[in-house]
Amino acid sequence: MPSIEVKKCEPIDRALKRLKGKMEAEGIMEEVRRLLAFETPAQRTKRKARATAKRNKNRFRWTLNDRTKASEED
């Protein structure tokens, strides 16, 4: 469970925004939304395909970045 420390003189809404950001980053909000409603098999397939596409996009981006760094060093 993500936690945050509320800084001295920090507005509560700012602290809640930081907490929400952490929860989104860890995928907690997506999991809660998924568990609240029934998901059809077609929706599940689409969700998994989107997640795979996102992972592959990030993986490609970082491998491309590594290749450009290697070519700069040569």
Buried (B, 14 or more C-beta within 10 A) or exposed (E): EEEBEEEEEEEEEEBEEBBBEBBEEEEBEEEEEBEEEEBEEEEEEEEEEEEEEEEEEEEEEEEEEEEEEEEEEE
